[in-house]
Structure formats: C-alpha cells, structure tokens
C-alpha cells in the first residue's frame, strides 16, 4: 500500500525508521524485507498490516539504501496464508549529520584539537563542556567507548566534557574555542584531518570528511597526538614562536611586511606547503620580483607564507607580506607547520 521513505527519496534523515504498510493483515512469522547495505536493527510488526525497521544506530549516511520486499515463494505472508504475489525493490538516499558540536567532539577524540572530549561516569554534564560536581565523577576517554560499527556511532552530540589538554594555552588560541561554532580553530583541525586522510584539504565538512571521521572513530585511531600552533609577534623585535603541547618549543626573530604591504593580522590555517618554490609578485614601488628556490614555504593567508629568506638582519618589517625566517630557523619551523596548523599574526 505504501512505503516510507518513498522510492527515490533524497535527504532521508539518518535516524528514520522504514515503514511498509500492506493491504491485508500480516502473519506474525512473515518473512522480513531487507536493506542493502546491511544496517544494524530489527523489523517488527507494529500493527496488523505494517512492518517497521528501526535502526539500532542510524542509517548509513550519504548512502543509497535499497529496500527489498520479497514476493512469491518465501515472500511476505498474510495472516490468511496468502503470499505477496511479486516482490519489489526501491531505493532512497540518506542525508548526513549537521551538528558542529558533534564534529568538535570527534575531532577532539581523534587528536586534532588542543582539547579532549571525555564521557562522564556518574554525575551530569553538558556536551559543551560544563563540569559536573567534583569528587564523585569519573571521566573516561570518549574514543575508547565509540562502537566499532560506524552505523552505531552517534551522530548527535554526546553528553560529556570538553576541556583543554594543556595547562598553558595562548590566549589567542583559547579565544578561538566556541562550542557549536565553526571557528578557525575547527577549520584548521578539519584541514589537518583531510590532509592526513588524503582528502581535498579545503576545510569543507562534506560526505567524505564525515565518513572518514566515523571510520577513524570506529577504529579508535588517534590521528595527531601533538598539537602545534605558530605565533608571529609584530612587536619590535618581531618574533616567531612555535607552541606545541602547552609550551614554546622554538623561537626565532622574523620579518613581516613593510607598511606598504603589511602582513595581515589574524589567525589562519596553513593551506599549502613547498619544500622549495618560486615566489613572484609586485614590490611596493610597482616593480615585479621572481625569487626561485625559496625554501620551507607554508602558505597560510593568500600569498602570505612562512618561509626562509636571506636578510642581513631579522626582527623588523622587510617583506612584502610574508613571514621571513633565516634558512636554519625556517628548516626547523617547517617540521612543525603541516596543513591545518594555525598561524596567528598579531
């Protein structure tokens, strides 16, 4: 009589049940339809003429699901013993998740944020990180409690605590943490995850990102255990600092852009890297430059990049927008600025 979701439906909510209504009462032992790909869950007779499948977790996201209703010998059986004369197959396409908070939780679980996400054993807490009463509450890693089947991993925010992994966090970095907000902090983490999983590292959270996030969580696979962050201070003497896991691990004098071509202030994720490349552009006086063999280049904002460049001295504005370092310092920094690393210029 009717099927829900309907044939060729798109953007079917991943938590949907599948319902089939027949024109006659069903036998309690009627053969059940089936879904392809296989989805954890169970069929049941919900009233005299309706079968319903409820997923244990959720329907496979962004997937085309085929529903097969068996007919003929071995087909759906009515209460009066009559079989469904002929079977049928239809398909529908499932939507994906949209929760930024759940995205943040998964990125934290997998090591792509300077924060950790833990579940609360006893007591109560909010998913955004509000602490429960102290003393009687235990915290456990959310990752180790993730199901091994991706279709059973929650796509909605879990109740738990999000806290900083380190005691000392730069204030500019701390200001980027906003529960349920897709800030530069989250964009950088997404780009890092994309880069590690050979996806287009554009910071766009689409089907490939969600599917790989769930797959990594199901394998309990921590991606990046160390969190790096680069601070560029434009106060004289200009200085670049590399922050890793709660402390400064490297520091060097640096040069930023001159007044006519200043380096943009703000925080940006590294989006392209080159061991060596040719850099071209226009000088403040209108002349053009072409510098081959510029080493250890990490672009973070348009044409602005951290890279090595020979100067007589360092520590004050000399570039046309880039963050210049002595060759030896640039070689060190290049080990700390993979795709997605945040560069904060202030």
SERO-4910 file (N, C-alpha, C, O; in steps of 0.05 Angstrom, whole numbers):
BEGIN
 pado doro    nc1    nc2    nc3   cac1   cac2   cac3    cc1    cc2    cc3    oc1    oc2    oc3
  Unk    A     17    -24      0      0      0      0     17     25      0     13     44    -16
  Unk    A     37     25     18     55     49     19     81     42     32     83     23     48
  Unk    A    102     57     25    128     53     36    139     81     45    136    100     30
  Unk    A    152     82     68    165    106     77    192     98     88    195     81    105
  Unk    A    214    111     77    214    133     58    205    123     30    207    100     23
  Unk    A    195    142     14    185    135    -12    208    129    -31    231    136    -26
  Unk    A    201    115    -53    222    109    -73    235    134    -84    221    154    -90
  Unk    A    261    133    -87    278    154    -97    279    179    -80    287    201    -89
  Unk    A    270    176    -55    271    199    -36    301    207    -31    318    189    -31
  Unk    A    306    232    -27    333    242    -21    332    256      6    311    264     16
  Unk    A    356    259     17    359    272     43    341    260     65    330    274     81
  Unk    A    339    234     64    324    220     85    339    222    111    363    215    112
  Unk    A    327    232    133    341    234    158    354    207    167    341    186    164
  Unk    A    379    209    176    393    184    183    381    169    206    387    145    209
  Unk    A    364    182    222    351    168    244    324    156    237    309    147    254
  Unk    A    317    158    211    290    150    203    285    119    207    304    103    204
  Unk    A    261    113    212    252     85    211    241     80    183    233     98    169
  Unk    A    240     54    175    229     46    149    203     32    154    202     13    169
  Unk    A    181     42    142    155     30    147    142     21    120    144     35    100
  Unk    A    130     -3    121    116    -13     98     88    -21    107     84    -37    125
  Unk    A     68    -10     94     40    -16    100     28    -33     78     29    -26     54
  Unk    A     17    -56     85      6    -75     66    -25    -73     66    -37    -60     84
  Unk    A    -37    -86     46    -66    -84     42    -81   -105     58   -106   -106     57
  Unk    A    -67   -122     73    -81   -142     88    -65   -147    114    -41   -142    114
  Unk    A    -78   -158    135    -63   -164    159    -41   -184    154    -43   -202    136
  Unk    A    -19   -182    169      5   -198    164      6   -221    185     -4   -219    207
  Unk    A     18   -243    176     24   -265    195     47   -256    212     65   -242    203
  Unk    A     47   -264    237     68   -256    256     95   -266    247    116   -254    254
  Unk    A     96   -289    233    121   -301    224    128   -294    195    143   -309    182
  Unk    A    116   -273    184    121   -266    156    151   -261    151    164   -248    168
  Unk    A    162   -270    129    189   -263    122    192   -233    121    175   -218    112
  Unk    A    215   -224    130    220   -195    131    234   -185    106    249   -199     93
  Unk    A    228   -160     99    244   -147     78    273   -143     88    279   -150    111
  Unk    A    290   -133     71    318   -128     79    329   -103     65    319    -94     44
  Unk    A    349    -91     79    362    -67     69    390    -74     59    404    -90     71
  Unk    A    398    -60     38    425    -63     28    437    -34     24    424    -18     11
  Unk    A    459    -28     36    476    -45     53    463    -53     79    443    -41     88
  Unk    A    473    -74     91    462    -84    116    463    -62    138    484    -50    141
  Unk    A    442    -59    152    440    -38    173    433    -52    199    414    -67    200
  Unk    A    448    -47    221    441    -58    247    413    -49    255    407    -25    254
  Unk    A    397    -67    264    370    -60    272    351    -84    269    361   -107    265
  Unk    A    325    -80    272    307   -103    271    280    -94    259    271    -72    263
  Unk    A    267   -113    245    240   -110    235    220   -120    256    225   -139    271
  Unk    A    197   -107    257    176   -117    274    149   -109    263    146    -90    247
  Unk    A    128   -125    270    101   -119    262     90    -99    282     86   -105    305
  Unk    A     85    -74    273     76    -53    291     46    -51    293     36    -42    314
  Unk    A     32    -60    273      3    -64    275     -4    -87    256     14    -99    245
  Unk    A    -29    -92    252    -37   -116    237    -26   -117    208    -22   -138    197
  Unk    A    -22    -94    196    -14    -93    168     11    -77    163     16    -70    140
  Unk    A     27    -71    183     50    -53    179     75    -66    191     75    -75    214
  Unk    A     97    -66    175    123    -74    184    140    -49    187    138    -30    171
  Unk    A    157    -49    208    174    -26    212    202    -35    219    206    -53    236
  Unk    A    222    -22    207    250    -27    214    261     -3    228    260     20    218
  Unk    A    272     -8    252    284     14    268    314      8    270    321    -12    282
  Unk    A    331     26    260    360     22    262    368     22    292    358     38    308
  Unk    A    387      5    298    399      6    325    414     32    329    413     44    351
  Unk    A    428     41    308    442     66    309    430     86    290    412    101    297
  Unk    A    440     86    265    429    104    245    432     91    217    448     72    214
  Unk    A    418    100    198    421     92    171    449    102    161    459    122    170
  Unk    A    461     87    142    488     96    132    486    123    119    471    127    100
  Unk    A    502    142    129    499    170    119    509    173     90    528    159     82
  Unk    A    496    191     76    502    197     48    501    173     30    512    174      8
  Unk    A    488    152     38    488    127     22    461    123      9    441    132     18
  Unk    A    462    109    -14    437     99    -26    431     72    -14    446     54    -15
  Unk    A    407     71     -2    399     46     11    377     33     -5    358     46    -14
  Unk    A    380      7    -10    360     -8    -25    342    -24     -6    352    -37     12
  Unk    A    316    -22    -10    297    -37      6    285    -58    -12    273    -52    -33
  Unk    A    288    -83     -4    277   -106    -20    254   -118     -4    257   -127     18
  Unk    A    230   -119    -17    207   -132     -5    202   -158    -20    195   -158    -43
  Unk    A    206   -181     -7    205   -206    -21    176   -214    -28    158   -209    -13
  Unk    A    173   -227    -51    147   -236    -60    150   -265    -71    172   -276    -72
  Unk    A    128   -277    -78    128   -304    -88    134   -324    -66    129   -318    -43
  Unk    A    145   -347    -73    153   -367    -53    173   -354    -34    194   -344    -43
  Unk    A    168   -355     -9    186   -342     11    181   -312     14    196   -298     27
  Unk    A    159   -302      1    152   -274      3    137   -267     28    131   -284     45
  Unk    A    129   -242     30    114   -232     53     88   -248     55     74   -253     36
  Unk    A     81   -256     80     59   -274     85     36   -260    100     41   -248    120
  Unk    A     12   -262     89    -11   -250    102    -22   -269    123    -15   -293    123
  Unk    A    -38   -258    141    -49   -275    163    -66   -298    152    -68   -318    165
  Unk    A    -78   -295    128    -95   -316    117    -79   -336    101    -91   -353     88
  Unk    A    -52   -334    101    -35   -353     88    -28   -346     59    -14   -361     46
  Unk    A    -38   -324     49    -32   -316     22     -5   -301     21      1   -285     38
  Unk    A     11   -308      1     37   -295     -3     34   -271    -21     17   -269    -39
  Unk    A     52   -251    -16     54   -228    -34     61   -239    -62     82   -253    -64
  Unk    A     46   -232    -82     49   -245   -108     77   -239   -120     90   -257   -130
  Unk    A     85   -214   -120    111   -207   -131    125   -187   -113    112   -169   -101
  Unk    A    150   -190   -110    166   -172    -94    173   -146   -108    166   -143   -132
  Unk    A    187   -128    -94    195   -103   -107    220    -93    -92    225    -99    -69
  Unk    A    235    -76   -106    258    -63    -95    257    -33   -101    252    -25   -124
  Unk    A    262    -18    -81    263     11    -85    288     21    -69    299      7    -53
  Unk    A    295     46    -75    319     58    -61    313     86    -53    295    100    -63
  Unk    A    329     95    -33    327    123    -24    355    131    -15    372    113     -9
  Unk    A    360    156    -13    387    166     -6    385    180     22    367    197     27
  Unk    A    404    174     39    405    183     66    420    209     68    440    213     54
  Unk    A    411    227     85    426    252     90    449    248    109    454    226    118
  Unk    A    464    270    114    486    268    133    481    285    158    461    299    159
  Unk    A    499    283    177    497    299    202    503    328    197    515    336    177
  Unk    A    494    345    216    499    374    213    507    386    240    509    411    241
  Unk    A    513    370    260    519    381    286    548    389    288    566    372    286
  Unk    A    553    415    291    580    425    294    592    415    321    616    409    322
  Unk    A    576    413    342    586    404    367    595    375    365    616    368    376
  Unk    A    580    358    351    589    330    348    615    329    331    632    312    337
  Unk    A    617    346    311    642    348    296    665    355    314    686    343    313
  Unk    A    661    375    332    682    383    351    689    360    369    713    355    375
  Unk    A    669    345    378    675    322    396    692    301    382    711    291    394
  Unk    A    686    295    357    701    274    343    729    284    337    748    268    339
  Unk    A    733    309    329    759    320    324    776    319    349    800    313    348
  Unk    A    764    325    372    778    324    397    786    295    404    808    290    413
  Unk    A    767    277    400    773    248    406    797    238    389    813    223    399
  Unk    A    799    248    364    819    237    346    845    253    347    864    247    332
  Unk    A    847    273    365    872    287    370    877    311    352    900    320    351
  Unk    A    857    321    339    861    343    320    855    371    333    856    391    319
  Unk    A    849    371    358    844    396    373    861    396    398    869    375    408
  Unk    A    867    420    408    882    422    434    863    417    457    869    426    480
  Unk    A    841    403    452    822    397    473    817    367    474    822    353    454
  Unk    A    807    358    496    799    330    498    769    328    503    757    346    515
  Unk    A    758    306    495    729    301    500    727    275    515    736    253    507
  Unk    A    715    277    539    712    254    557    683    250    564    667    269    566
  Unk    A    676    225    569    650    218    579    650    219    609    670    214    622
  Unk    A    627    224    620    624    226    649    612    200    660    592    190    650
  Unk    A    625    188    679    615    164    692    605    173    719    620    177    738
  Unk    A    578    175    721    566    187    746    564    217    743    581    229    730
  Unk    A    545    229    756    541    258    755    529    266    728    523    248    712
  Unk    A    526    291    724    515    301    699    532    324    688    544    339    704
  Unk    A    532    327    662    546    348    650    534    355    623    518    339    613
  Unk    A    541    377    611    530    385    585    551    379    564    575    378    570
  Unk    A    542    374    539    560    368    518    579    390    511    600    385    499
  Unk    A    573    415    518    590    437    512    613    440    531    631    457    527
  Unk    A    614    424    552    637    425    570    632    434    598    651    438    612
  Unk    A    607    437    607    602    446    634    609    423    653    599    401    650
  Unk    A    625    428    672    634    408    691    612    399    710    595    415    717
  Unk    A    612    373    716    594    364    736    607    367    764    629    376    766
  Unk    A    592    360    785    602    363    812    627    347    816    629    324    808
  Unk    A    647    360    828    673    348    832    672    327    854    654    326    871
  Unk    A    692    309    853    695    290    874    681    263    870    693    242    876
  Unk    A    658    263    858    643    238    855    640    230    825    625    212    818
  Unk    A    655    244    808    652    239    780    678    229    768    700    239    774
  Unk    A    676    208    752    699    197    737    696    204    708    673    206    697
  Unk    A    719    209    694    718    215    666    733    194    651    755    185    659
  Unk    A    723    185    628    736    165    612    737    176    583    720    191    575
  Unk    A    757    167    569    761    176    541    736    168    525    727    145    525
  Unk    A    725    188    510    702    182    494    709    163    471    693    147    462
  Unk    A    734    165    461    742    149    438    741    120    444    732    104    427
  Unk    A    750    111    468    751     83    474    723     71    477    720     47    477
  Unk    A    703     89    480    675     80    483    660     81    457    636     75    456
  Unk    A    673     89    435    659     91    410    655     62    399    673     46    401
  Unk    A    631     56    388    626     30    376    645     24    353    655     43    340
  Unk    A    650     -1    348    667     -9    326    652     -9    299    665    -11    278
  Unk    A    626     -7    300    610     -6    276    602     24    271    590     36    288
  Unk    A    610     34    247    605     63    242    575     70    243    568     93    249
  Unk    A    558     51    237    529     56    237    518     58    266    494     65    269
  Unk    A    535     52    285    526     53    313    537     77    328    529     83    350
  Unk    A    556     91    315    568    115    327    548    138    326    536    143    305
  Unk    A    544    151    348    524    173    350    532    196    331    555    204    330
  Unk    A    512    206    317    516    229    300    506    255    314    508    277    303
  Unk    A    494    251    337    485    274    353    505    278    376    518    258    384
  Unk    A    507    302    387    526    307    409    521    287    432    499    282    440
  Unk    A    544    277    442    542    260    466    546    277    491    558    298    490
  Unk    A    535    267    512    538    281    538    566    276    549    574    253    553
  Unk    A    582    297    553    609    294    562    622    321    568    608    341    570
  Unk    A    648    321    572    663    344    580    685    350    559    700    332    553
  Unk    A    686    374    549    708    383    531    725    402    547    716    423    556
  Unk    A    751    394    550    769    411    566    796    413    551    801    398    532
  Unk    A    812    433    558    838    436    546    856    414    554    856    404    576
  Unk    A    873    406    535    892    384    540    917    394    555    932    378    566
  Unk    A    921    420    555    945    432    567    939    453    587    919    467    585
  Unk    A    957    457    606    953    477    627    956    505    615    941    523    622
  Unk    A    976    508    598    982    535    587    973    536    558    984    521    541
  Unk    A    954    553    551    944    556    524    946    585    516    936    602    531
  Unk    A    958    592    493    959    620    485    931    632    484    912    619    476
  Unk    A    929    657    494    903    669    496    889    672    469    864    669    467
  Unk    A    904    677    447    892    680    421    881    653    412    860    652    398
  Unk    A    894    631    419    884    605    412    859    598    429    839    587    418
  Unk    A    860    604    454    837    599    472    812    614    463    790    604    466
  Unk    A    816    637    452    793    654    443    779    642    419    756    649    413
  Unk    A    792    623    405    780    611    382    762    587    388    748    577    371
  Unk    A    762    579    413    745    556    421    717    566    428    713    581    447
  Unk    A    698    558    412    670    565    416    653    540    411    651    531    388
  Unk    A    641    528    432    624    505    428    603    511    407    590    531    408
  Unk    A    599    492    389    578    493    368    584    514    347    567    520    330
  Unk    A    608    526    347    615    546    327    638    536    309    658    525    319
  Unk    A    635    540    283    656    532    265    676    555    262    675    570    243
  Unk    A    695    556    281    715    577    281    739    569    265    741    546    255
  Unk    A    759    586    264    784    580    251    798    556    264    811    540    250
  Unk    A    795    553    290    806    530    304    795    504    292    810    485    288
  Unk    A    769    503    287    756    479    277    764    475    248    769    453    239
  Unk    A    765    497    233    772    495    204    800    483    201    805    466    184
  Unk    A    819    493    218    846    482    217    847    453    223    862    438    210
  Unk    A    832    444    243    831    416    251    819    399    228    829    377    223
  Unk    A    798    409    215    786    395    193    806    392    170    809    371    158
  Unk    A    821    414    164    841    413    142    863    393    149    873    379    131
  Unk    A    871    392    174    892    373    182    882    344    179    896    327    169
  Unk    A    857    340    187    845    313    183    843    306    154    850    283    146
  Unk    A    834    324    138    832    319    109    859    313     97    862    294     81
  Unk    A    880    328    105    906    323     94    916    295    102    928    281     85
  Unk    A    912    287    127    921    261    136    907    238    122    917    216    119
  Unk    A    882    243    113    866    222    101    864    225     71    846    214     58
  Unk    A    882    241     59    885    244     30    859    254     18    851    246     -4
  Unk    A    846    272     31    822    286     21    830    314     12    851    323     19
  Unk    A    813    327     -3    817    355    -10    818    371     15    797    373     29
  Unk    A    840    384     21    843    398     47    832    426     45    848    446     46
  Unk    A    806    428     41    793    454     38    777    463     62    766    485     62
  Unk    A    776    447     83    761    454    107    731    452    104    716    460    122
  Unk    A    722    440     82    693    436     78    685    409     89    696    388     82
  Unk    A    665    409    107    657    384    121    635    372    105    611    378    109
  Unk    A    642    354     86    623    341     69    622    311     74    632    302     95
  Unk    A    610    296     56    607    267     60    633    253     65    634    235     83
  Unk    A    655    259     50    680    245     54    691    249     82    701    231     94
  Unk    A    690    274     91    700    281    118    685    266    139    697    253    157
  Unk    A    658    267    138    642    253    159    647    223    158    650    211    179
  Unk    A    647    211    134    651    183    133    678    174    143    681    154    157
  Unk    A    699    190    137    726    183    147    728    188    177    742    173    191
  Unk    A    715    209    187    715    214    216    703    190    230    714    180    250
  Unk    A    680    180    221    667    158    234    683    133    232    685    117    250
  Unk    A    696    129    208    713    105    205    737    106    224    744     85    236
  Unk    A    749    129    227    772    132    245    763    128    274    777    114    289
  Unk    A    740    138    281    730    135    308    724    106    314    728     96    336
  Unk    A    713     92    294    706     63    297    731     46    301    730     25    314
  Unk    A    753     55    290    779     41    293    794     51    318    816     41    324
  Unk    A    783     71    332    797     83    355    825     93    347    844     88    361
  Unk    A    826    106    324    851    114    312    857    143    318    844    161    306
  Unk    A    875    148    336    883    176    342    901    186    320    921    173    313
  Unk    A    894    209    308    909    219    286    934    234    294    956    223    292
  Unk    A    931    259    304    954    275    312    954    278    342    937    289    354
  Unk    A    975    267    354    977    268    383    989    294    393    983    302    415
  Unk    A   1005    307    377   1017    333    384   1001    355    370    994    353    347
  Unk    A    996    377    385    982    400    373   1002    423    371   1013    431    391
  Unk    A   1005    434    347   1024    456    342   1009    481    335    987    480    324
  Unk    A   1021    503    341   1009    530    337   1032    549    334   1051    549    349
  Unk    A   1030    567    314   1051    586    309   1042    615    315   1021    623    305
  Unk    A   1057    629    331   1051    657    338   1072    675    325   1096    670    327
  Unk    A   1063    696    311   1081    715    300   1074    742    313   1053    753    309
  Unk    A   1094    752    328   1090    778    341   1103    800    324   1127    798    317
  Unk    A   1087    821    318   1097    843    302   1109    865    319   1117    886    308
  Unk    A   1110    861    345   1123    880    362   1153    878    358   1164    856    355
  Unk    A   1167    900    357   1196    900    352   1210    892    377   1205    903    399
  Unk    A   1229    873    376   1237    858    353   1216    836    345   1206    822    363
  Unk    A   1209    834    320   1189    815    311   1199    787    316   1223    780    312
  Unk    A   1181    770    326   1189    743    335   1168    723    326   1144    728    327
  Unk    A   1178    700    318   1161    677    312   1165    656    334   1188    649    340
  Unk    A   1143    645    345   1145    624    365   1129    600    357   1107    603    346
  Unk    A   1140    577    361   1125    552    356   1116    541    383   1132    535    400
  Unk    A   1090    537    386   1078    527    410   1069    498    405   1056    493    385
  Unk    A   1077    480    422   1069    452    419   1063    440    446   1079    441    465
  Unk    A   1039    429    448   1031    414    472   1036    430    498   1046    419    518
  Unk    A   1028    455    498   1029    471    523   1054    486    528   1056    498    550
  Unk    A   1073    486    510   1098    501    515   1110    511    488   1104    500    467
  Unk    A   1126    531    490   1141    541    467   1165    524    463   1182    521    481
  Unk    A   1168    512    439   1189    493    433   1210    505    414   1232    494    411
  Unk    A   1204    528    402   1223    541    384   1216    571    382   1193    578    382
  Unk    A   1237    587    379   1233    616    376   1254    627    358   1277    619    359
  Unk    A   1246    647    342   1266    659    323   1258    687    317   1234    693    316
  Unk    A   1277    705    312   1270    731    301   1259    728    273   1267    709    259
  Unk    A   1241    745    265   1228    742    239   1223    770    227   1226    790    241
  Unk    A   1216    770    202   1208    795    188   1180    792    177   1173    772    166
  Unk    A   1164    813    181   1137    813    168   1137    835    147   1158    846    140
  Unk    A   1113    842    137   1111    860    114   1116    889    122   1110    898    144
  Unk    A   1126    904    103   1130    933    106   1104    947    107   1083    935    101
  Unk    A   1104    972    114   1079    987    117   1062    988     92   1038    987     93
  Unk    A   1075    988     68   1060    989     43   1048    962     36   1028    961     22
  Unk    A   1059    940     47   1049    913     42   1050    897     68   1065    878     71
  Unk    A   1034    905     88   1035    893    114   1025    864    114   1008    857     98
  Unk    A   1035    849    132   1024    822    137    997    825    151    995    839    171
  Unk    A    977    811    141    950    813    153    951    802    181    962    781    186
  Unk    A    938    817    199    935    807    227    911    787    228    892    790    213
  Unk    A    913    768    245    892    748    249    904    720    251    928    717    252
  Unk    A    886    701    251    895    673    253    885    658    229    861    660    221
  Unk    A    903    643    216    897    629    191    909    601    191    931    597    202
  Unk    A    896    582    178    908    555    176    926    553    152    921    563    131
  Unk    A    948    538    156    966    532    133    950    516    113    938    496    119
  Unk    A    951    525     87    936    511     67    953    499     44    942    484     28
  Unk    A    978    506     42    996    495     21   1024    497     31   1032    516     45
  Unk    A   1040    477     24   1068    476     33   1086    467     10   1079    451     -8
  Unk    A   1111    478     10   1130    471    -11   1158    470      3   1166    488     17
  Unk    A   1172    449     -3   1200    447      7   1217    469     -7   1235    480      6
  Unk    A   1210    475    -32   1223    497    -46   1204    505    -69   1191    488    -81
  Unk    A   1202    531    -74   1185    541    -95   1194    568   -105   1211    581    -92
  Unk    A   1183    577   -127   1189    603   -138   1166    622   -129   1143    616   -133
  Unk    A   1173    644   -117   1154    663   -108   1155    688   -125   1177    699   -130
  Unk    A   1132    697   -135   1131    720   -153   1111    740   -142   1093    733   -126
  Unk    A   1114    765   -150   1095    786   -141   1104    813   -149   1121    817   -166
  Unk    A   1092    833   -136   1097    861   -142   1108    875   -118   1096    873    -96
  Unk    A   1130    889   -120   1141    905    -99   1125    930    -94   1109    938   -111
  Unk    A   1128    943    -71   1113    968    -65   1118    990    -86   1100   1007    -90
  Unk    A   1141    990    -99   1147   1010   -119   1136   1003   -147   1140   1018   -166
  Unk    A   1121    981   -149   1109    973   -174   1126    954   -191   1116    942   -210
  Unk    A   1151    950   -184   1168    931   -198   1160    902   -191   1148    898   -169
  Unk    A   1166    884   -208   1159    856   -203   1184    840   -193   1206    847   -200
  Unk    A   1178    820   -177   1200    803   -168   1194    774   -174   1170    766   -176
  Unk    A   1215    758   -178   1212    730   -182   1236    717   -167   1259    719   -177
  Unk    A   1230    703   -145   1251    692   -129   1250    661   -130   1232    649   -117
  Unk    A   1267    649   -145   1267    619   -147   1280    607   -122   1296    619   -109
  Unk    A   1272    582   -117   1285    567    -96   1280    577    -68   1297    572    -50
  Unk    A   1258    590    -63   1251    598    -35   1245    573    -19   1228    557    -27
  Unk    A   1258    569      3   1255    543     17   1235    544     40   1229    565     52
  Unk    A   1225    520     47   1209    516     71   1185    534     72   1182    550     91
  Unk    A   1168    533     52   1146    551     49   1120    539     59   1113    517     51
  Unk    A   1106    554     76   1079    546     85   1060    570     82   1062    589     97
  Unk    A   1043    568     62   1024    590     57   1001    587     77    990    566     82
  Unk    A    993    610     88    971    610    108    949    630    102    927    627    113
  Unk    A    954    651     86    934    671     80    939    683     53    956    701     51
  Unk    A    925    674     32    930    684      6    959    679     -2    968    657     -3
  Unk    A    973    701     -9   1001    699    -16   1020    701      7   1045    700      4
  Unk    A   1010    704     32   1027    706     55   1036    678     64   1020    660     65
  Unk    A   1062    675     69   1072    649     77   1095    652     97   1108    673     99
  Unk    A   1099    632    113   1123    630    130   1144    616    112   1138    595    101
  Unk    A   1168    627    110   1188    615     93   1216    626    100   1219    646    114
  Unk    A   1236    613     89   1263    622     93   1270    643     72   1261    642     49
  Unk    A   1286    663     80   1295    684     62   1319    698     73   1320    705     97
  Unk    A   1340    701     56   1365    713     67   1362    744     70   1356    758     51
  Unk    A   1368    753     94   1369    782    100   1394    787    117   1405    769    130
  Unk    A   1402    812    117   1425    819    134   1418    818    163   1435    813    180
  Unk    A   1392    822    169   1383    821    197   1354    814    197   1340    815    177
  Unk    A   1344    808    221   1316    800    225   1305    813    250   1319    819    268
  Unk    A   1278    816    250   1266    827    274   1249    852    269   1238    863    288
  Unk    A   1247    860    243   1231    884    237   1220    881    209   1230    865    194
  Unk    A   1199    896    201   1186    893    175   1205    897    152   1218    918    150
  Unk    A   1206    877    134   1223    879    110   1211    865     86   1219    870     63
  Unk    A   1190    849     90   1179    833     68   1156    847     54   1150    870     61
  Unk    A   1144    834     34   1121    845     21   1096    830     30   1078    825     14
  Unk    A   1096    822     55   1073    809     67   1078    782     80   1063    773     97
  Unk    A   1100    769     72   1106    743     83   1120    745    110   1128    767    119
  Unk    A   1122    722    123   1137    720    148   1163    706    142   1164    682    137
  Unk    A   1185    722    142   1211    712    134   1227    702    158   1226    714    179
  Unk    A   1242    681    153   1260    670    174   1287    664    162   1290    660    138
  Unk    A   1308    664    179   1334    653    169   1330    625    160   1313    610    170
  Unk    A   1346    616    141   1343    589    130   1343    568    151   1326    550    151
  Unk    A   1362    570    170   1363    549    191   1338    548    208   1329    526    215
  Unk    A   1327    571    214   1303    572    230   1279    562    214   1262    548    224
  Unk    A   1278    569    188   1256    561    171   1255    530    169   1234    518    167
  Unk    A   1279    518    168   1280    489    166   1268    476    191   1255    455    189
  Unk    A   1272    488    214   1261    477    239   1230    481    239   1215    462    245
  Unk    A   1221    505    232   1193    511    233   1177    494    213   1154    486    218
  Unk    A   1190    487    191   1177    470    170   1169    443    181   1151    430    171
  Unk    A   1182    434    202   1175    408    215   1150    411    232   1139    391    240
  Unk    A   1142    435    238   1120    440    257   1095    452    244   1076    457    258
  Unk    A   1095    457    218   1072    471    206   1059    455    183   1056    465    161
  Unk    A   1050    430    188   1035    415    168   1009    429    161   1001    448    175
  Unk    A    995    420    141    969    431    132    950    432    156    948    413    171
  Unk    A    937    455    159    918    459    181    930    472    205    915    481    222
  Unk    A    956    474    207    969    488    230    960    517    230    961    530    210
  Unk    A    953    527    253    944    555    255    968    574    258    986    569    274
  Unk    A    968    595    243    988    616    245    974    641    254    956    652    240
  Unk    A    982    651    278    969    675    289    988    698    287   1011    697    298
  Unk    A    980    719    273    996    743    270    983    766    285    960    772    282
  Unk    A    999    778    303    988    800    320   1010    820    327   1005    840    340
***
